[in-house]
Amino acid sequence: MGKLITLVDDTRPDEPLEAEVEHFDASLLRVAVPNTHVRFELRRLNAETMFEGELGGRHFSFDPNSSPTVVESLSVNPIEDWVRSDLI
């Protein structure tokens, strides 16, 4: 089980989405919505920007710069992650 984070929808700030991190690196954040089969990706251009992605007509973002303790706990082995994603 990965780390749970909160994704924000700027158009619905009172309706955040909690998601489980499956993969995290400099430009890609892959998450799964707990208790569902829903998975999606958020991307960013560089380390100074937020991760952004869309799901079901909603636009979600996650700013790792505002959550440094969360980011430090998101260590993922890239080789292990590649093998797991290859099997899915």
matplotlib code that plots the C-alpha trace (Angstrom):
import matplotlib.pyplot as plt

x = [0.0, 1.3, 1.2, -2.2, -2.2, -4.9, -5.5, -7.2, -9.7, -9.6, -13.2, -14.4, -12.0, -14.4, -14.3, -10.7, -9.8, -7.7, -5.5, -2.8, 0.6, 1.6, 4.6, 6.4, 9.3, 10.3, 7.7, 5.1, 2.7, 0.6, -2.2, -5.1, -8.4, -8.8, -11.6, -12.0, -10.4, -9.6, -6.0, -4.7, -1.6, -0.7, 2.3, 4.5, 7.0, 9.6, 10.3, 8.9, 5.4, 2.5, 1.5, -1.8, -4.1, -7.8, -10.3, -14.0, -14.1, -12.4, -8.9, -6.8, -3.4, -0.9, 1.9, 4.8, 6.6, 3.9, 4.1, 7.8, 7.3, 4.9, 7.4, 10.2, 8.1, 7.3, 10.5, 9.8, 12.3, 12.2, 13.2, 10.6, 8.0, 8.8, 8.5, 5.1, 3.7, 4.9, 2.8, -0.4]
y = [0.0, 3.4, 6.7, 8.5, 12.1, 14.7, 16.0, 19.4, 20.4, 24.2, 24.4, 22.3, 23.2, 21.6, 18.3, 17.0, 13.5, 11.2, 9.0, 6.3, 6.9, 4.1, 5.8, 9.1, 10.7, 14.1, 14.4, 11.7, 10.9, 7.8, 7.3, 4.9, 5.9, 3.7, 1.1, 1.5, 0.3, 3.9, 4.8, 7.9, 10.0, 13.6, 15.2, 18.3, 20.1, 20.8, 20.6, 24.1, 23.3, 21.2, 17.8, 18.1, 15.6, 15.0, 12.4, 12.3, 16.0, 17.2, 18.8, 17.7, 19.0, 18.1, 20.5, 18.4, 21.7, 22.5, 19.0, 18.2, 15.6, 13.7, 13.8, 12.5, 9.5, 8.7, 6.9, 4.4, 1.9, 2.7, -0.8, -2.4, 0.0, -0.7, -4.4, -4.0, -1.6, -4.1, -6.8, -4.7]
z = [0.0, -1.0, 0.8, 0.9, -0.4, -1.0, -4.5, -5.0, -7.6, -7.9, -9.2, -6.2, -3.3, -0.8, -2.6, -2.4, -3.5, -1.4, -3.5, -2.9, -4.6, -6.9, -8.5, -7.9, -9.8, -11.0, -13.7, -13.0, -10.2, -10.7, -8.1, -7.3, -5.7, -2.6, -2.7, -6.5, -9.7, -10.7, -11.4, -13.2, -13.8, -12.9, -14.7, -14.2, -16.4, -13.7, -10.0, -9.4, -10.7, -9.4, -10.7, -12.7, -14.2, -15.1, -14.1, -15.0, -16.1, -13.0, -12.9, -10.0, -8.7, -6.1, -5.0, -3.5, -2.7, -0.1, 1.3, 1.8, 4.5, 2.2, -0.7, 1.5, 2.4, -1.3, -2.0, -4.7, -6.2, -9.9, -11.0, -8.8, -10.0, -13.6, -13.1, -11.3, -14.0, -16.7, -15.1, -14.8]

ax = plt.figure().add_subplot(projection="3d")
ax.plot(x, y, z, "-o")
ax.set_aspect("equal")
plt.show()
